[in-house]
Amino acid sequence: MASAAFLDVHFTFPTSSSNPKNRTPLFPSHLKPPPGKRFFIIASNSSKSTPSNSASTETLEYPNSSTPSLSDQLKPLSATILPETAGKDDNLLQTQLLSKPKSIWVNPTKAKRSVLSLQRQKRSSYAYNPQIRDLKQFAMRLNECQAEAGLMKALFGESPHEMSRENALLLLNSLKHWNKVVLFFDWIKEEKLFEVDTIFYNVVMKSLRFGRQFDLIEELANEMVSNGVELDNITYSTIITCAKRCNLFDKALHWFERMYKTGVMPDEVTYSAVLDVYAKLGKVEEVLSLYERGRANGWKPDPIAFSVLGKMFGEAGDYDGIRYVLQEMKVLDVKPNVIVYNTLLEAMGKARKPGLARALFEEMVAEGLTPDVKTLTALVKIYGKARWSRDALELWERMRANKWPMDFILYNTLLSMCADIGLEEEAEKLFDDMKRSRQCRPDSWSYAAMLNIYGSGLKADKAMAMFEEMSKKGVQLNVMGCTCLIQCLGKTKRIDDLVRVFDLSLKKGIKPDDRLCGCLLSVASSCDENDTDKVLECLQQANPKLVTFVSIMEDSQTSFDSFKEEFRTLIGETAVEARRPFCNCLIDICRKRNLQERAHELLYLGTVYGLYPGLHNRTSVEWCLDVRSLSVGAAHTALEEWMGTLSKAVERKEALPELFTAQTGAGTHRFSQGLSGAFASHLNKLAAPFKLSEDRAGFFVASREDIVSWVQKSSTPHLSPSRVVT
């Protein structure tokens, strides 16, 4: 009979919330033990055969006396206690075991094996040295010397005092550049003045860590192993933290694993550093396993460790994880510092929780902490993305009243927020405030933000005045500002000014990127024929291949296969974020020049190459056409394709859903171009039976009966697409 394994489980939940609904369940309701009771899990173990009246105690600790490896320590608990042939309930149990917060597993028959040292290892103190003044002056002389390696080693022998162990350590600590530290250390070993022990290697490694010289640190560590010199906690900590600083995360984990194998326990600093390494690698389960094993060992995490956890959950947009961090800090009575608050605010932004970010900021201020520029920048970005204009302006007034710190990044973030929300007057006041500032005068990004604001509002005169002001003050126009200005001039039909600005920008060193080329292509798709040639001449200087493709597109002799290959090549050489705008503008040009077939081919190719994900969505009860990411011309083309597809479906008597919807978006942004209105006009032109929904903003709806009746009654020949992707 297989032996039974008993595991004693203690359940701990965050105590900061009195509402049980806010707790993350560890087990499904039918498996949850009574409050305050121990729960024993019995798992069969077929690998060992024991008498029926005996039981072996299974534990998450390690039965042998040797130190466990890190990979064993991080082995998922579910893999230890759950059978391989788990059923549906077992899978649910496994999922819950890996959720936050986890339980702390304790074997009542054995003492918990330590996974870290709860005290930072003390560095060796130096003996009193009466010669310290002379040696410091000698170290200054060595630091200022620019001699080559051979001469430097000769200078080391000119020490004003005998090179004893204590004097050598003092000099080694006083040398600033890592290269000289290594030279001096090599000289000590060559001269064989005394035995070189662990502390010498630690001092040298510390200097190499400042210089981010991980390869040299690893060479020294291997040298210590070869020479039989002990690697202590500080040695491993220095190696691991240097690897982390150099973004060599695999190396950091390798040495952390090796640290455990040699029986050296990491201290709290090293433990927090490795938490950060796992977090940056996106290994959430390993981070939580390390964290909770340390907590079970009596470790009280510091604010840095919680900052690591908060950043990790923020990168994933995991709000539950962020809440877990906050609850843990309250349970342990750990007061977050400004760095932790900054990390959590950024995490709230990525999780799209502006209200909670505001509450967290108010909590920070109530605790008596002064927000720094990173705090305010993070909050401004959150308000800008959420379009909370009132809160953003109130924050700006508080910043001025409390004289909180400001820098270029914060000023420019505020300006960008004003551009996103459409706060023109507020942006002008902020810009004037920058002009009066001694330390934060407007730079090229500040002017680009103002050009964006005026361009979005079609204030061409103000935008040109800003451009002239930049020239007078010698502020270099960047490619973003150039793009915003050209877009404004194109929309206001000031093509001659556009050409002049573009030519001046090229002379001043602007290198057109795909976004600027897309802007020129957009202008070309909307202006008159004579002006189109002027814009294409500018585009020829920026992206000749794009203009060549426009010519191929207009050539009726070009076959579809050739056209497809040219399009694939063009898109492949375009930045990812500019591919869909390029395709939209090309479709607009085709529709303007009555190249309807080419427009439909472009829409098909754009769909095939993944430029329009989610264009068609189907469920058993609803078919939806989502054109929110399309231009007006592309949306018209997509509608024609879709109506042709629906006509074919009705004619073939396919099973149809009860509801058909077309989503254009509500157009609530201040600078929205009104896709909804243009789409409605085209629906009327096609006599399509869609009506604007009263319940869902930005949706046009039609019933199955409406579509079938429209197909049967309509005498207008519908488009019969040959290459529709739905």
Secondary structure, DSSP 8 states (H G I E B T S, - for coil): -EEEEEEEEE----SS---GGGS--SS-TTT---TT--EEEEEEEEEEE--TT------SS-SSSS---HHHHTS-HHHHHS-TT--HHHHHHHHHHTSSS--EE--TTS----SS-SS----------TTHHHHHHHHHHHHH----HHHHHHHHTT-SS---HHHHHHHHHH--SHHHHHHHHHHHHHHT-S---HHHHHHHHHHHHHTT-HHHHHHHHHHHHHHT----HHHHHHHHHHHHHTT-HHHHHHHHHHHHHTT----HHHHHHHHHHHHHTT-HHHHHHHHHHHHHTT----HHHHHHHHHHHHHTT-HHHHHHHHHHHHHHT----HHHHHHHHHHHHHTT-HHHHHHHHHHHHHTT----HHHHHHHHHHHHHHT-HHHHHHHHHHHHHHT----HHHHHHHHHHHHHHT-HHHHHHHHHHHHH-SS----HHHHHHHHHHHHHTT-HHHHHHHHHHHHHHT----HHHHHHHHHHHHHTT-HHHHHHHHHHHHHTT----HHHHHHHHHHHTTS-HHHHHHHHHHHHHH-HHHHHHHHHHH-TTS-HHHHHHHHHHHHHTS-HHHHHHHHHHHHHHHHHTT-HHHHHHHHHHHHHTTSSTTSEEE-SSEEEEE-TTS-HHHHHHHHHHHHHHHHHHHHTT----SEEEEE-----STT---HHHHHHHHHHHHT---EE-SSSTTEEEEEHHHHHHHHHH--S-----SS---
